[in-house]
Amino acid sequence: MFKLIKQLTSFVAMVAVLFTFTTETMAAKKSKTLKNTQKKGFVRCGVSQGLPGFSNADASGNWTGVDVDVCRAVAAAVLGDANKVKFTPLSAKERFTALTSGEIDILSRNTTWTLSRDADIGLTFVGVNFYDGQGFMVRKNSGITSTSQFKDGISACTNLGTTTELNMRDFFNSKGISYTPVTFEKADEVVAAYDAGRCDTYTTDKSGLAAQRIKLSSPDDHVVLPETISKEPLGPVVRQGDSVWEDIVRWSLNTMIEAEEYGITSANADSMKTSENPAIKRLVGAEGEMGAAFGLDNEWNLRIIKQVGNYGESYKRNIADTGILPDRGPNELWTKGGILYVPPSR
Amino acid sequence: MKYRILAYIFFVIGFSDLFIKIFFGNIFNEFTEDYYEIANPILVFTPVLFFSIGGIFLKEARVNMSIENFGTSRFKYYTPQLVCLLFVVLIFLFFTFNAQINMENRGIDFGFGFLKQEASFDIQFSLVEYDGLDPYWWAYVAALLNTLLVAFLGIIFCTILGVIVGVARLSSNFLIKNAASWYIEFFRNIPLLLQIFFWYYAALRALPLPQDANSLFGVTYLTIKGYYMPSFVWNNLNIFIYLFLAAIISIIFVRYYAIKLRDTKGKQLPVFYISIFLLIFLPGLSFLIGGVTLNFEIPILKQLSATSFIYDGGISVPPELIALTLALSLYTATFIAECVRAGIQGISKGQKEAASSLGLTPNQVLKLVIMPQALRIIIPPTTNQYLNLTKNSSLAAAIAYPDLVLVFAGTALMQTGRAIEIVSITMLTYLSISLAIAALMNWYNKSIEIKEK
């Protein structure tokens, strides 16, 4: 019996040793997500299931859009190639779970920054790449030109699991109008239902309305009403707990916006290296040690500007030239009357 | 003895492994992502491995021992099972702790407190009073009732249709028989989700807008925005219900009396006609002398804007409910039809012939001889179909029907971000509904099965 106990204790000791050996700590200096991304060779990015101007795949599977460009910028900064991105299309319902469970590393999917999302569910919003607001679309021949003409019994189609659902309720309640919400999981289903006449109005972010209008059978028969019922700051999101990765994504976005401010474009970025202005030189990696804190080299921001372009180029390419929202509105630089204002890179 | 020691050693290893993982699990957090992706899924199950190897040795030891001694005690019999039970419990604990540790790392809370928070979203339609000011748990109740509603309607319709088609398939009429089998082969072999999409996006899309709709029966309208029908406005409804209950109770007494009369005097009472008379006469009496009145609130076309209309008043059945009920019952009815056919064909012809030779009418043969036996074959597989229908109703989320999956595991999950809590509540709910249906059907099956003495 004594022999048995001795045997057992030695076994337990062995097991314990086995497990303590494998708990060696890794250098916490570098970001886990960054290290992993560099090892994999691509950035894992969550995007929408198809929203023209923001994230939309063409027939050959190439993703374009301002949300897509954020992920491309991160790939350019971290891996040196803007094309090394793996896009995962996600529904509104799936997006946060995909991020918190580690299936993706950046969620760039026209996601509204709110307190509860930022604080409650293990996410961190890194900035705003599009200032939006919720609006309504109706049929032109209905004669409705303002939300004040909505009457009791109106049915409104929208997406499931969005801030839209909550804003819509606040809006109709404050106006004292009874309404029927019809919520679908996919944007395409909402468009199909609205197009068929299931709903009197389609409500979502105004940029979304403008983009989805193109998908309707006859876009000219529909109008977006002028009222904006909410603030919808859309921006990229990362998992909570990896502050280095969070900073990389934040400053990749900021670099694009600041580059526009200083007139640095993908075409002239290289020549800007010899600029007189130190702020410009910092933005193209010709002065200072701007990448060391992230564990990146010094030309990370130059690569973003060269490969993806500045924010203005991205907006023009994806949203203005496609006819979705030719007018930049609040998404103009602060120097030109908009509210795009980012902290300085220094 | 050799086996026994080995077995216990493995158990101890398994336990200590599990123990370390549960209580010191967070020491693994410093691992790389590769650990989580490759090693962790395997390492999670190492205790299982140790326990099963231990179990094999223990079994071996027990077999050896019973061969030697020709007899075992209760203790020896139950110990391994208790160990297994304990192990299962520990595994569950491990998964819980593992999830908890990972959630803690990512800054996610766990708890059901959110159920008391204000939901602040609306539901398209619900059977109970629901408003966005209500808490999440009330949204859950509203959504659950919608799921139960579609399951209930689906079960009723698919049973009726299934029995008709099942009997039709055995008909001697060539046309009826083939129509029934074509229907079964067609609807049974197309995925349900596609059928739901078809009914919602294709069939119901062809319906007219409210202003263009022609009325059915003068007062109901089938439109793209739903089916509008008059609602009942009752006066003194309680008196009507009491008399209706009284009619049902008296029918039970009449049946009882008829059986007694048949057994003692050999007389037959026309129970069926008496029942119908009672059902019409007693509630009818309430209108004449009970002061019960019934009015209809007829839906009236209402203009919202130049081109959009709805019907106001009455009851409106949303098109999502219609499409879902149609798809679910048409699909499940095919399986029930096959169960019914199998049940009837499972009774040998000799039974029918013997019953006829006793002088029973064909009606009595079916009711007293064939059906009681056929039901024993029909009920168990039909229970499965009812369960399938209920679980399939979760596909409602695809077409905006506000069921449990769409409202609770959809909107509520999104707004709160409580994935683990909400998904586990939803899973438990479906499990409970299914077990309740199964229990009910088992009870019915017990009541009709052969009573062995």
HADDOCK unambig.tbl for C-alpha pairs under 7 A between the chains (distance, minus, plus):
assign (segid A and resid 8 and name CA) (segid B and resid 9 and name CA) 6.49 0.50 0.50
assign (segid A and resid 12 and name CA) (segid B and resid 13 and name CA) 6.46 0.50 0.50
assign (segid A and resid 12 and name CA) (segid B and resid 16 and name CA) 6.93 0.50 0.50
assign (segid A and resid 23 and name CA) (segid B and resid 27 and name CA) 6.60 0.50 0.50
assign (segid A and resid 23 and name CA) (segid B and resid 28 and name CA) 5.91 0.50 0.50
assign (segid A and resid 23 and name CA) (segid B and resid 30 and name CA) 6.99 0.50 0.50
assign (segid A and resid 23 and name CA) (segid B and resid 31 and name CA) 6.97 0.50 0.50
assign (segid A and resid 25 and name CA) (segid B and resid 30 and name CA) 5.38 0.50 0.50
assign (segid A and resid 25 and name CA) (segid B and resid 31 and name CA) 6.86 0.50 0.50
assign (segid A and resid 26 and name CA) (segid B and resid 30 and name CA) 6.60 0.50 0.50
assign (segid A and resid 93 and name CA) (segid B and resid 410 and name CA) 6.45 0.50 0.50
assign (segid A and resid 93 and name CA) (segid B and resid 414 and name CA) 5.86 0.50 0.50
assign (segid A and resid 120 and name CA) (segid B and resid 108 and name CA) 6.73 0.50 0.50
assign (segid A and resid 121 and name CA) (segid B and resid 108 and name CA) 5.36 0.50 0.50
assign (segid A and resid 121 and name CA) (segid B and resid 417 and name CA) 5.62 0.50 0.50
assign (segid A and resid 122 and name CA) (segid B and resid 106 and name CA) 5.35 0.50 0.50
assign (segid A and resid 122 and name CA) (segid B and resid 107 and name CA) 4.84 0.50 0.50
assign (segid A and resid 122 and name CA) (segid B and resid 108 and name CA) 5.21 0.50 0.50
assign (segid A and resid 141 and name CA) (segid B and resid 306 and name CA) 6.87 0.50 0.50
assign (segid A and resid 141 and name CA) (segid B and resid 307 and name CA) 6.45 0.50 0.50
assign (segid A and resid 142 and name CA) (segid B and resid 305 and name CA) 5.44 0.50 0.50
assign (segid A and resid 142 and name CA) (segid B and resid 306 and name CA) 4.48 0.50 0.50
assign (segid A and resid 142 and name CA) (segid B and resid 307 and name CA) 4.58 0.50 0.50
assign (segid A and resid 142 and name CA) (segid B and resid 308 and name CA) 6.47 0.50 0.50
assign (segid A and resid 143 and name CA) (segid B and resid 305 and name CA) 6.58 0.50 0.50
assign (segid A and resid 143 and name CA) (segid B and resid 306 and name CA) 5.64 0.50 0.50
assign (segid A and resid 144 and name CA) (segid B and resid 305 and name CA) 6.76 0.50 0.50
assign (segid A and resid 151 and name CA) (segid B and resid 304 and name CA) 5.71 0.50 0.50
assign (segid A and resid 160 and name CA) (segid B and resid 410 and name CA) 6.99 0.50 0.50
assign (segid A and resid 160 and name CA) (segid B and resid 411 and name CA) 5.93 0.50 0.50
assign (segid A and resid 161 and name CA) (segid B and resid 410 and name CA) 6.35 0.50 0.50
assign (segid A and resid 161 and name CA) (segid B and resid 411 and name CA) 4.46 0.50 0.50
assign (segid A and resid 161 and name CA) (segid B and resid 414 and name CA) 4.96 0.50 0.50
assign (segid A and resid 161 and name CA) (segid B and resid 415 and name CA) 6.40 0.50 0.50
assign (segid A and resid 165 and name CA) (segid B and resid 121 and name CA) 6.27 0.50 0.50
assign (segid A and resid 166 and name CA) (segid B and resid 120 and name CA) 6.25 0.50 0.50
assign (segid A and resid 166 and name CA) (segid B and resid 121 and name CA) 5.33 0.50 0.50
assign (segid A and resid 169 and name CA) (segid B and resid 121 and name CA) 6.31 0.50 0.50
assign (segid A and resid 169 and name CA) (segid B and resid 122 and name CA) 6.67 0.50 0.50
assign (segid A and resid 180 and name CA) (segid B and resid 124 and name CA) 5.38 0.50 0.50
assign (segid A and resid 181 and name CA) (segid B and resid 122 and name CA) 6.82 0.50 0.50
assign (segid A and resid 181 and name CA) (segid B and resid 123 and name CA) 6.53 0.50 0.50
assign (segid A and resid 181 and name CA) (segid B and resid 124 and name CA) 5.00 0.50 0.50
assign (segid A and resid 182 and name CA) (segid B and resid 124 and name CA) 5.94 0.50 0.50
assign (segid A and resid 182 and name CA) (segid B and resid 400 and name CA) 6.28 0.50 0.50
assign (segid A and resid 183 and name CA) (segid B and resid 400 and name CA) 5.46 0.50 0.50
assign (segid A and resid 184 and name CA) (segid B and resid 399 and name CA) 6.66 0.50 0.50
assign (segid A and resid 184 and name CA) (segid B and resid 400 and name CA) 5.02 0.50 0.50
assign (segid A and resid 185 and name CA) (segid B and resid 398 and name CA) 6.92 0.50 0.50
assign (segid A and resid 196 and name CA) (segid B and resid 205 and name CA) 6.45 0.50 0.50
assign (segid A and resid 198 and name CA) (segid B and resid 224 and name CA) 5.97 0.50 0.50
assign (segid A and resid 198 and name CA) (segid B and resid 225 and name CA) 5.43 0.50 0.50
assign (segid A and resid 200 and name CA) (segid B and resid 308 and name CA) 6.65 0.50 0.50
assign (segid A and resid 240 and name CA) (segid B and resid 106 and name CA) 5.90 0.50 0.50
assign (segid A and resid 240 and name CA) (segid B and resid 107 and name CA) 6.94 0.50 0.50
assign (segid A and resid 241 and name CA) (segid B and resid 106 and name CA) 6.31 0.50 0.50
